[in-house]
Amino acid sequence: MAERSVRAQGMLVSLMLVLLVLAGCSEDRSPDATAAQAAAQPGAPEAVALLPRALLFGNPSRFQGRISPDGRWLSWLAPVAGVLNVHVAPAADPAAVRVLTEDRGRGINRHFWSYDSESILYLQDQGGNENTHLYAVPAGGGAVQALTPVGDAVRVVVQALSPRLPGSVLIGMNDRDSSLFDLHRIDLGTGERTLVAENPGFNDWAVDLNLLPQAAMRARPGGGSEVLRREADGTWTPVATIPAEDTLTTGLLSM
């Protein structure tokens, strides 16, 4: 009887140990509980607040600073009522800032100076269609001028500006053929647009200081690209071949 009693007591002790182990395993080990327990430990670091989303993805307070070619003006983009617009100030007094544009839609994300320092140019699309058009605003303030008053399906790119022609800008525009960008020169004073070169199938141009094309690049039927030189009679002569593996990292530099 005594042996049975001892054996029963041993079994009871084993059962209690098993229950204690199971109770320990059932304790809440979720990440929140673990973090709470860690924070409760003496000397544990304080919880760090998450960065606000607007700090990562919102508008910068100021960016894309520019100085006019004559050195008299500073310009930059900054939000007005949450929308990026063009600001300008005298270089000698940056605190005397003025807002030149009043966009309340998508905002302006790229701007640059004309070489005569009279105008600030910028590209903007409509409603996110990526068909950018070119606009100008006087550096001293005034109405915004649409330099490419064409349909919304037309896209405009800035090809070049030149100190030799400070009152002009050379653009590429696909109004004739949506897949090709013809070259046009725009007089910034009058807004007059003049066709410089019709695109015969080029995907890149290089122009000189007179805003005239002197070299171009086009895709080859079998892959890769070729570089062409413009001859005096206006014809184009291939001068170099770019293999397919180098096409994405090779381009033309204007003079």
Residue, then its C-alpha position, 0 to 999 in steps of 0.5 A: m500500500a505504501e508503494r502504491s501511495v508513493r507511486a500515486q504521489g509521483m504521478l500527481v507531481s508529474l501531472m502538475l509539472v506538465l500542466l505548468v509547462l502547458a500554461g507557459c506555452s500558452e502565454d501570449r507571444s504575439p509581436d505586440a505582446t513581446a514589444a510591450q514586455a520588452a518596453a516594460q523592461p528596465g532600461a528599454p528604449e522608448a518606442v519610435a514614432l513613424l515618419p509622417r507620410a507627407l514628409l516622404f511623399g509630399n511637396p518639398s518646401r523649395f527645390q530646383g533652384r536656378i539663377s538667371p543667365d545675367g545673374r540678377w535673378l534667382s528662381w525655384l519651385a515651391p508649393v502655394a496652397g499645396v501646388l508647386n509654382v514658380h517663385v522668383a527673387p532678386a539675387a541680391d535680396p532673396a527675401a523679396v520673393r514673388v510668385l509668378t504662376e498661379d497653377r491650382g491643378r497638377g503643379i509645375n515640376r520643371h522650369f528653366w530660364s531663357y538666355d536673355s533672362e527675360s522669361i522663365l519657361y516650363l513644361q506642363d501636361q493636362g490632367g496627367n496625359e503626359n502630353t507636355h506643352l511649353y509655357a513662358v512667364p515674364a521674369g518681372g511678372g505678368a501673364v503666362q503665355a502658351l507658346t505651343p497652343v496646339g491640341d491636347a494630343v500633341r506632345v512638346v519637348v524642349q530640344a535646346l536653347s542657345p546663348r547665340l539666340p537668347g530670345s529663342v527656344l528650339i522644341g520638338m513637336n509631334d503634331r504632324d506625326s505622333s511618332l516623330f518630333d519635328l524641330h520648330r524654333i519659337d521666338l519668345g518675344t512674339g510667340e512665332r513658331t518656325l519649322v526648322a526640320e521635318n523629322p524623317g525618322f530620327n529618335d534623337w537630334a544634335v544641334d549647333l549654337n544656331l539651333l540648327p540640326q547637325a547630327a541625328m540618330r535613328a534605329r536600325p531595322g536589325g537592332g541597334s542605332e546609327v548616327l548620321r551627319r547632316e551635309a551642306d546640301g541637307t542630306w544625311t550621311p551615316v557615320a557610325t553604328i551603335p550595337a543593340e547592347d549599347t543603344l540604351t546607354t548611348g546618345l548625342l550631345s549638342m554643341 
